[in-house]
Amino acid sequence: MSRTARWEVGSSFPLWSGNGSGWVDAPQPLRLYGSGRQALAALLRFGERTYGWTRVHLPAYYCPPVARAVSEILPVSRYDTGPESPAVRPDPGPTEVVLSVSYFGGSPVTPVQPGAGLIVDATHDPLAPWLTELRPDYVVAGLRKTLPLPDGGAVWSPQGHSLPPKAALTRTHLATVARILSAMAMKASYLAGVGDDAEKERYLAAYASGEEGLGDPGISGASDYTRHLLRLLPVHDLRRRRQRNARTLADALGELPGVEVRRYPYGVVLVVESARRRAEVKSGLITERIYPAVLWPMDGQDAPERLHAYSERMLLLHSDFRWRSRDMKRVAAVVRAQLIGTRDTVVDDIRAVDPGLPGMRRPAPTRAATAGPEGVAC
């Protein structure tokens, strides 16, 4: 059994251990739910009962499972906006609420007129400073996209509005959290060099089961473990490290033929010239244990063609606190080799970045292509 630490970039968080100051400046009051999707559902149901919301306006480019869940609560209208695209600002009626999305941590689109309220989905950067300036009626955020948590979604109101009621931790959700925590612990062990790829199959299966559980339509409070970690995680330091890594990665990527490189607070997005070429690049990265995300697959969604095309051409490269500058440079070397170099070139480039690293040729994990971040529920 090998005890050599395994290198990879992307995919779900392993179990975290450490200490810090916690989210000391978290908005107050703050409601914590089992996931970002549950947080949004709780808010929409509350708004329907309390404020008489009759419809929600969603961006055409949005996580499909979340959009479907929303449509089961209120009638939905879609407005034409997405990442890096001309925005059509929503124009809600007086009893209609708008959900605007912060794509990869960027500033969201605002409605033409207030309507019944503005909700911002800040999942990709819940600590974004522009939230204070924008002052939407409500903010919702899934917390486990940027923090090593097994569950957790939040709702708060920069305007000081009433919040949805607290939710009890349900047994169903607790069982889901147990599966995800097991997966996180198994992954941490695997990355430390314990076991073989059969161990990876097991923790990927546990993750998949947990993600399926998070899709349950019920609403639960967040787990005690997540609440505990939010008192310990150095959230602002982790955010700074993610942004610093994104700068390093974007700088190391430089200009690439047939690819637009776009740096965001959440990571670095590659927009490849065609869907076919995107598939080739993605496959090559997975072979090197770099797991990019597709946010979001838009198959079957009623959205403008340019947004479907964007979905088919984009890849998100993660840059969070798990990695150092040399890891980002290694990722950049692999990407550049996929697009402009040879395999010998990338091995030389990587060893120059990080002398003593093992050679790059290794078998691809058998389920990695489907178990990377693109498979994580949003």
N, C-alpha and C positions, 0 to 999 in steps of 0.2 A: 504494500500500500504506500503510495507516494505521499510524502509530507511537504512537497514543494508547493508553495502558494501558487494558485492559478490566476492568470491575468485575464480579465475581460472588461469591457466597457458597455454600459447600457443595461437593460433588463431591470427587474424588480429589485428592491432593496433587500440586502441581508439584514440579519438582526444587528442592531446597533448597541454598543455599550460605550459609555462615557459619562461626562458630566458637564454642566454648563449653567448658565443663568436662567434658562427657560425663556418662554415668551412673556417677558415681564411687562411689555407694553401692549399686550393683546387688547383689542377693543373691548370695552365694557359698556353694557352687558354683552355677553357672547353666548350663543347657543351651540352646543356640540352634538352632532348626530353621527350615525354609523358610517355615512359616506357623504360625498358631495351631492350625489343624486338624492339621497334621503333629505339632506338639508334643503335642497331646492323644492322637493315635494312638500316638505313641512311648511315652507314659506308660502308656496302657491295655495295650499289648502287654507292656510291662515288668512291670506289675502282675500280669498274668495268669501270666507265666512265674515271677516271683520270689515273689509273695505268694499266688498261687492265687486271684486275683479271678475270680469266676464270673459276675458280673452288675454292670451299672452302672445306677444310678437317675438319670434325666435329668428336668429340669423340663419340664412340658407346653409351656411357652412357651420355645422355644429355636430357634436358627438351623436351619432344616430341612436344608440340606446337611450341616451338621456332625452333626446327629442321625442322618442316614442313614449317614454314614461310621462313626460310633460303633457302629451296629447291625451293621456288618460285622466288628467285632472281638469284641464281647461281646454276650450277650443284654441287652436293655434293658427296664427298667420306667420308666414315666412317672409323676411325681407332680405334683399339681395346684397349680402356683404360676406366677406371672407378675408383671410390673411392677404395682405399686400394687393388688395383689389379695390377698384373704385367702389365707394360705399354708397348705397342707397339708404338714406336715413329713414328709420321707421316713423310713421305718422299715426300714433295710436288715438283712439277715441277716449272720451273722458273716463270710461270704466275699464280701460285696457292697459295692461302693464307691459313694459318692454324688458326683455332680457338681452343684455349686450355682453359680448364675450371679449375678454382680454386674450387675444391670440398670442401664445408664447410669452406673455408678460407685457405686451404692448398696450397702448391706450385704446380703449374701446370706442365704438361708434355711439354717438348720443342721438336721441330722438329729436324730430322736428319740434314737437311740443311735448309737455310733460306727461299727458295722459294721466293714468292712475298711479304711475310710479316707474322708476328706473331701477332694475336689478342688474348688477354687474357680476358676472362669473369670473372671479380672479384666481381660479385654480392654479394657473401657471405662474403666478407671483402674488401670493396673498399679502406680502409685505410691501407691495409697490407704493412708493411715496405719492404717486399721482392720485391714489384713492382719496387721500385727504383733500386734495384740490378739487377733484371731480364731485365729491360729496353726493354719490347716488343715494337713493332711498334705502337700498339694501345691497349688501355684498354677500355672495355665497362662494364657498371655496371648498373643493376637495383637498384635504391636507396631505394625503399620502402620495401625491405626485412630486412634491418637493421635499418631504420629510420622511424619515425611515419609520413610518407608523404602520401598524396592521390595519387600521381603519381610521375614520374620522372625516367629518365634514363640518363646516362652520357657517353660521349666519350671524351678521351684525348689521346695525344701521348707523351709518355716519350721520344721518339726520336726526337720530334719537327717537325713531319711531318704535312702537311696540313690536316685540318679537314673538315668533311662534312659541307655543308652550314647550317646556322641557319634555323630553321623551325618556321613558325608562329603558334600561338595557334589557333587551329581550333574550330569551334563551336561544332562539334561532340565530340571532346575530352573534351571541357569545360563541356558539359552535363554529360559526364562520370565522371569527377572529382566531379561535384556537387552531383552525386549519392553516390560516395565513401565518400565524406565529410559528407553527411547526415548520412551514416552508422556509421562513426567514432564518430560523435556526439551522435547518439542514443546509441551506445555501451558504451561510457563514462558515459552516464546517467544511463544505466542499471547496470553497474558495481558499480555505486555509490548507488544502492539500489532502483532506481525508477522503478516502473512497475513490471510486472511478465514475465513469459516465452513467452507470446505473443509478448512482446516488443522485445525479442531476435529474434523471428521469423521474425519480421519486419526488424530489422537491418541486419540479415543474408541475407534476400531477396535483400536488397539494396546493400550489398556487392557483392552478386552474379551478380546482374545486372551490377555493375561497373566493375567487373572482365571481364564479357563478352564484355563490351565496350572497355576495354584495348586490346582485341584481334583484334580490327578493323585493317585492313591492312594499313590504312593511317598513315602518319607521321606528328606529331604535336610537337610544342614546349611544354615545361613543363608549368604547371599552375603558375600564379602569386603567389598563396598561397605556393606552394612548393619552389619557389625561395625565398619568404619571410622567410620561416622556415630555409632554408639553411644558412641564415644570422644570425639565432638565436640559432639553435641547437648546444649544446656543443658536437660535434660529437666525439671528441677523448675521452672525459669522458664517453660517452655512450658506446663506444667500450671497454674501460677498464672495465666498469661494466659488460658488457656481458661476457668478458673473465674471470673475477673474479667469476661470477656466475657459469660459466661452470666448473671451477676448484672445486668450492664448491660442485656442483652437482656430478661430477665424483668421488670426494673423498667420498661423502656420499653414493654413490651407491656401492662402493667397488667391490668385486668379487661376481658375480652372476652365479648361475648354468645355463648352457645352453645359456649364453648371453655374448657377447664381448662388453665391454664398451669402447668407443673411444671418447676422448675429442678433440674438434676442436675450432678454433676461433669463429665459428658461433653457436656452441652449442654442445650437447653431443649426439652421435649416439649410439643406441643399435642395435647390430646385433644378432638377436634371432636365435635359433637353427633350426627352421622350419617355413614355412609360416603359418601353422596352429597355432603354438604357438604364432607367432607374432600377428595374428588376435585376439587371446584371450587376450594378453597383451594390445593391442591397445583398445579393447572394454572395458576392465577393467579400463584403464586410463581415457577414455572418460566419463565413469560413475562417476568418481571423479572430473570431470571438468578439466582434464589435456588433452590437445589436441595436440598429437604428429603429426609430419609431415612425409609423405612418399615422399622422393625426389630421384627419381621420379618414378611414376608408369610407367612401361615399357611394358605394354600389347600391343601386336601387333607390337613392334619395332624389327627391324632387328639388333639384338645384340647377342653376345655370351651368351650361357646358364648361365654361372657363373654370368653375369651381371643381367640377369633376376632374378636369384636366390637371388642375393644381394638385388635387389629392393623389392622382396617379403618378405625379412627377416629383413629389416632395419626400424628403427623409429628414427626420430630426435626429441630430447627434447630441446625446446627453453630455452635460458638463458639470454634474453636481459634485458635492464635496468628497465623494469617494475617491476621486482621482487627483493627481498632482499635475504640474505643468508638463512633465516629461510624458505622462500618459496621453495628454492632449496632443502633444507633438507626435507621439507614436500613431495615434488615430489619424492625424493629418497625413502622415507619411503613407499609411495604408490607403487612404482615400486618393491621394495623388498618384499612387502606383496603379490604382484601379483605372484612373482616367488618362494618365500621361506617361506612366513608367512601366517597368518590367518588375518581375518578382525579385530578381537579383538587386535591382535598384532599391526596392522598399526594404529588403533585409539590411542593406548597407546603411540606408537612411536611419532605420530604427536603431541599429547598433551604435550609430553616431550619437543619437539622442540619449540612449540608455545602454552603455556598454555592459556586456555580460548577460543581457537578456537572451533567452533561448531563441532558437530559430523560429520563423513564423509558420513553417509548414506543420500543420497538425490536422487531425480529422475533425470535420465539422460535427458538432453535437447533433444527435439524430432528430431532436425536436426543436432546436433553437430557432429555426425559421418561423415557427408558429408560436413560440413561447416568449418572444421578446416583448418589449414594452408596447408594441402595437396591439398585443393581445390583452392588455390590461384594461379592465372596465373603466370607463370615464365617468 
